[in-house]
Amino acid sequence: NILFNNAGIVLGGSVDTITTEDWDKTMAVNVRGIYLVSKYAIPYLKKSKGTIINNSSSVAFTGVKNRAAYTASKGAILSLTRAMAADYIDDGIRVNAICPGTTDTPSLAGRLSKFDNPEKARKDFIARQKMGRLGKPEEIAEGVLFLAKNEFTTGASLSVDGGMTM
């Protein structure tokens, strides 16, 4: 059995500009959500010797301007992943994290649509990518499948980010 914790939100702001409400909302969805879903899935995963894959982000390693809560939440996910891996290794549960880079998803399209010039914003996003393009959801899925399948990997974070973290 596989649990893929894949819910997340991105709310902008630096530490001095983000509202406390947006900070708390980001942490609730991105970190507390993983805690709650995992908490209630673990009894079943103990029986099946399953695996948990948490969706973090490459920004957990690099930081991103104007995304303090998002970056902090993704770093917290990496720490939680390692703690869970240590806690449940003796139960036969593997816990890992996938760390995507900027990926061409409906979520990204929604964020870009809020810019005055969404087409320019998209081009700017692409220009920042070391491989000169956005990631594809299928490429992230391949990383998730690797983590789900490889039985000797636990406590790991796999970056699938087009070189963002190198």
C-alpha positions in Angstrom: 0.0 0.0 0.0 1.1 3.5 -0.8 0.2 6.8 0.8 1.1 9.9 -1.3 0.6 13.1 0.7 0.2 15.5 -2.2 -1.9 18.5 -0.9 -0.3 21.9 -0.8 -0.8 25.6 -1.2 1.5 28.5 -2.1 0.8 31.9 -0.5 3.2 34.7 -1.1 4.9 36.9 1.3 8.2 37.4 3.2 8.3 37.1 7.0 7.4 40.7 7.5 4.7 40.9 4.9 2.8 37.6 5.1 -0.3 37.7 7.4 -0.3 35.4 10.4 -3.5 33.9 8.9 -1.8 33.0 5.6 1.3 31.6 7.5 -1.0 29.4 9.6 -3.0 28.3 6.6 0.1 27.3 4.7 1.4 25.3 7.7 -2.0 23.7 8.3 -2.4 22.5 4.7 1.2 21.7 3.9 2.5 20.2 7.1 -0.4 19.4 9.4 -2.3 17.8 6.6 0.6 15.3 6.1 0.6 14.7 9.9 -3.2 14.0 10.1 -3.4 11.8 7.0 -0.3 9.8 8.0 -1.5 9.5 11.6 -4.6 7.6 10.5 -3.0 5.7 7.7 -0.1 4.3 9.7 -2.1 1.5 11.5 -3.1 0.1 8.1 0.4 0.6 6.7 1.9 -1.3 9.6 -0.2 -4.3 8.5 0.7 -4.1 4.9 4.4 -2.9 5.3 3.5 0.0 3.0 5.2 3.2 2.1 4.5 7.0 2.6 5.7 9.6 0.1 5.4 13.2 1.1 5.4 16.0 -1.5 7.9 18.6 -0.5 9.7 20.9 -2.9 13.1 21.9 -4.1 12.6 25.2 -2.4 13.2 23.4 0.9 16.9 23.3 -0.2 17.2 26.7 -2.0 14.7 29.2 -0.6 12.6 31.4 -2.8 12.0 35.1 -2.6 8.5 36.1 -1.3 7.6 32.6 -0.3 8.6 32.4 3.4 5.7 30.3 4.7 5.8 27.9 1.6 9.6 27.4 1.9 9.4 26.9 5.6 6.6 24.4 5.3 8.4 22.4 2.6 11.5 22.3 4.9 9.4 21.1 7.7 8.1 18.3 5.5 11.6 17.1 4.9 12.3 17.0 8.7 9.0 15.3 9.3 9.8 12.7 6.6 13.1 11.8 8.3 11.4 11.6 11.7 8.7 9.3 10.4 11.2 7.1 8.6 13.1 6.7 11.8 9.9 6.0 13.8 8.4 3.4 11.5 11.4 1.6 10.0 11.0 -1.3 12.5 7.3 -1.6 11.4 8.3 -2.1 7.8 7.0 1.3 6.7 9.3 3.3 4.4 8.9 7.1 4.4 10.4 9.4 1.7 9.9 12.8 0.1 9.7 13.9 -3.5 11.0 17.4 -4.1 9.7 18.8 -7.4 11.0 21.9 -9.1 8.7 24.3 -10.9 6.2 22.0 -12.7 3.7 22.9 -15.4 0.5 22.2 -13.5 -3.0 23.8 -13.2 -1.8 25.2 -9.8 1.1 27.1 -11.5 -1.3 28.3 -14.3 -3.6 29.7 -11.6 -0.8 31.6 -9.9 0.5 32.9 -13.2 -3.0 34.1 -14.2 -2.9 36.6 -11.3 0.1 38.5 -12.9 -0.6 41.6 -15.0 1.0 39.8 -17.9 0.6 36.1 -17.4 2.4 35.2 -20.6 5.5 37.3 -19.6 5.3 35.8 -16.1 5.4 32.3 -17.6 8.4 33.1 -19.8 10.1 34.6 -16.7 9.5 31.3 -14.8 10.9 29.3 -17.7 13.9 31.6 -18.0 14.9 30.8 -14.3 14.9 27.1 -15.0 18.4 25.6 -15.5 17.1 23.2 -18.1 15.2 26.0 -19.9 11.8 24.5 -19.3 9.2 23.6 -16.7 9.0 20.1 -15.4 6.1 17.9 -16.6 3.8 16.2 -14.1 4.7 12.9 -15.6 8.4 13.5 -14.7 7.4 14.0 -11.1 5.2 10.9 -11.1 8.2 8.9 -12.3 10.1 10.0 -9.2 7.1 9.1 -7.0 6.9 5.7 -8.6 10.7 5.1 -7.9 10.2 6.0 -4.2 7.1 3.7 -4.0 8.9 0.8 -5.7 12.5 0.9 -4.3 12.4 -1.2 -1.1 15.8 -0.1 0.1 15.1 3.6 0.2 13.7 5.3 3.4 14.2 8.7 4.9 15.3 10.1 1.5 14.4 13.2 -0.4 14.4 12.9 -4.2 14.8 16.1 -6.2 13.1 16.1 -9.6 13.8 19.7 -10.4 15.7 20.1 -13.7 18.9 21.0 -11.8 17.3 23.7 -9.6 19.2 22.4 -6.5 22.6 21.8 -8.1 
